[in-house]
């Protein structure tokens, strides 16, 4: 089990998904700065921003767009809001480091028929 769950995405992708609905800034390989409301982020870092302002690589080149789709391979870096410093995902990481990879209590515990079988087996062993 990874720090962020079984969905096989890493910490940066989870953080990006947590930023949905916030204003972010993206720099592209072409040197453009795009600032807008992150409407959707995909696992391949493709971003869909609304109400964005695009500052071109040339000085003074500025345009406003209602929506823009930025392909993940074109992104150099992303500036996320400061509020994500307190995202709940980081509590899982702290727990992961403190307990050597053990999941929090209750996560991964057997439920339903599997729990009944394990309970009966442990009762037989006890006596």
PyMOL commands that set and color helices and strands:
alter all, ss='L'
color gray80, all
select helices_A, chain A and resi 11-18+72-74+82-86+89-98+113-126
alter helices_A, ss='H'
color red, helices_A
select strands_A, chain A and resi 23-28+33-41+47-55+62-70+75-79
alter strands_A, ss='S'
color yellow, strands_A
deselect
rebuild
show_as cartoon
